Amino acid sequence: MQSIWREIAYYGRVLKELVFPRRCVVCGYGIEAGYVCEHCRRNYLLQRVLKGEPREEYLAGQAEPVALDVLDSVLLLYKYDGVLKDALHRCKFAAEADLLPFLREEAEAGLPSAKLRWLEQFDIITCVPTSPERLAQRGFDVPQELFGPLLDQRSGSSVYSDAVLERVRHTHPLFELGPEARRQELMGCFALRARFDVRGKHVLLCDDIYTTGSTLCEAAQVLKRAGAAKVSALAFCAARSHWE
């Protein structure tokens, strides 16, 4: 029901744009889709790929894993900055769902140009799940809203699901925690849903913000312990440390 109301709100906004055309939130230039114009988008576009490189101390069992110890690759679409940072904050902390369709269009604009070919390398495409408590409070799951409708456009034998993993333990907000505190907070918070078999599969995990990668690292470990051959990640925005 909530998704229906969000779509109604979106199309109400589209009708409004017939009278008051949509404009880039940065420069005010008229646009037909997305949140910013093509010119302003260049200031935010990152499209950076991080390659997984397990450290020797991790492989030797002498260090706890970090994201690139267990993820095979990470694609970061945008810089977590300016109007995109503000929009995600408003979605996540003020539950402003009417912004989600516009950010979804930005997510599509940031994907590789050969989008369908890129997606077909994955056997399973899924989103990092929001905790039930936060989902009930906010009314929607941000990664699912950003990527679900887009990633389901692939052809071939790939499987898309928003429910491969589940949150089995509530976690507190991570934005004020350092890397080790994040890892401790997230430990054991995900589990593979019983009906899914990831053995031998290449899984793509989608999330809204990549900061230290702790959330994706914890989720990827669950998938690899369940037999996934490879786990890659896709994030809408990346923290400043990944683009400065």
N, C-alpha and C positions, 0 to 999 in steps of 0.2 A: 504493500500500500504506500509506504514511504517513497519508494522509487517512482511510483506513478505520480505522486504529488510533485516530486522533483522534476519529472519530465513536463508536467503541466506548467510548473513555474518557468522552466526553460522556454517552452514554446510561447508562453505569455510574454517572455522577454523578447523572443523573436518577433512577435507581432508588434511589440513596442518599437522594435528597430525599424519597422516599416515606416513609422512616423519619425522616430529619432534614430537614425542609422547608427550601427555599432561603430565605435571608434577605439583605436589603440589606447590603452590606459596610460601609456607613457607619453606619446606625442600628440594624441588626439586625431591622428590621420584615420580616415574612414577605412574599415576593413569588413570583409565578408565572413570570416571565420577566425577562431582563436581568441586570444586575449590581448595580443600585441601585434603590431604590423610586422611585415617581413624585415624591414630595416631595423627596428628595435629588437626583434628576435635575435639578430646576429650578436647583440651585446650579451645575451643570456645563453645562447646555444653553446654547448660543450661537446657533446658527442664523443666523449673520451672513453676508450676501452682500456681497462686495467686487466692485465694478464695474471692468472694465478701462478704464484711461484712459492711453493712450500719451502719454508726455512729449514736448514739442516737441524737446528735445535728442536724444531717441532717434529720432524721425521724421526729424530732420535729419542723422542719422548721426554725431552728435557724442557719443553715450554708448552704452555697452553696455546691453543690455536688462535690465530687472528684470521680476518676474512680471507685474505689471499692464500692462506695455507690450505683452505678447503674449497674455495670457489675456483672454478676453472677460468672464468672471465667475468668481468662486470662492465656493462655499458651504462655510462652516466650521460643523460640527455641534456640537462640544463644546469646552470649555476644556481645555487640556492642563495638568491640575492634579490634585492629590489622588489619589484611588483610581484614576482613569482613567489618569493619568500613570504611576502605579505598575504598573498592569496591562499597559500597553503596553511599559514597560521590561522586565517579566518575560517577555512574549512575544518581544520583539526580542532581548534580551541573555541571557536564561536559557532560551529555547526552551520556555516553559511553554505548550504548545499547548492544554491543557485549558481555558484561559481564553478562547480564541478564539470558541467558540460563544456565550458570554455577551456578549462585546463585539460580536459580529455582531448580536445582538438589540438591543443599545444603538444600533448604527448604524441599524437599521431604525426604532427609536423616534425617532431624531433627524431622519430624512428629512422633507420636507414632507408635510403631511397628505394632499394629493392626489398621492401618490407616483407612481402610474402615469402620470398626466397630465403631471407634471413630467418624468419620464423620457422620454416620447415626443417631446420636443423635440429629442432627440439622435439622430443617425444611427448613431453608433458609440460604445459605452461600453467603456472599457478601464481597466486598472490600470497604474500605474507599476511596471515590473518590478524585482524584486530581482536583484542580481548573481548569476550562477551559483555563485560561490564562497560567498557568504553563504547562498544557498538550500541548498547542499549541507551547510553547517555547521549551519544552523538546522533544516532539514527542511521549511520551509513559507515561503510568501510572505505577509507580513502584510496588505498592501492587498487581495490576492486573497482571502484568507480572510475579511476583514471585509466586502468588498463584492460579491465574485463571485456568491454565491448570491442576494443581495438584488436586484442590478441586473438579473439575468436574468429577473425577474418581469414586465418590461414587455411590452406587446403592440405590435401594429403592425409596421412595417418596420425598426425599430431592430436593430442588430447588436451583440451583446455578444461580446467576446473578451478573454482575458487575455494575448494574444500579439501585439498590433498592433505594439508596440515591443519591442526586445530591448536588453539591456546588451551593448555590444561592448567595453567597457573597464572593468576593476575600479576602484572608487573607495574611498577610505578613509572611515571614519565622519565625518559632517559636524558632529556636535553641538558640537564645540569650536572650529569655524572661524567666522570672520566672513563677512559677505556676499560680499566680493570673493574671499576664499579659497575659499568654497563654489563660486562661479561658475567659478573656474579649475579646481577639482577635478572638476567635472561636465562641463566642456567636451568635447564629442565622445563622451560615454559612451553615448548612445542612437542607435539606427538603426531605421528602419521595416522591418519584415519584408516581404520581396519580394512575398508573395502578397496583401498588402492594398493597396487603392486608397482613399485618403482624399480624393481631389480633389472639391472642392465640398461636403464633408461637415461636419457639426457634431459634433465629437468631445468626449466627456466623459472627462477623465482623473481617476482616483481614487487617493488616497494616504492614508497613515495620519496623518501629522503635517505641518502647514503652519507653518514657522518663518519663513524669509525668502522662501520660494517659489522658491528657486533650482532645485530638482529639477524642479518643474512647469514652470518657465520654460524650462529646457533641453529637456524633453520636448516642450513646445508648439512650440518653434522647429523641431524636426525635423518635426512634423506640418504646420506651416504652410509650410515649405519644400517639402513633398511635395504641397502644394495644398489642404490643409484650409481650408475657408471660415471656420470659427470653432472655437476650442478653449476649453472651459470646464473647471473643476476642482471636485472634491468632496474634502474632507479630513475625516477622522474627528475630529481634534483640532487646535486652533490654539494657537500659543505666546502667552504673556502679552501681548506687544506688540500683539496684535490684539483684545484685549478689556479692557484697562485704560484 
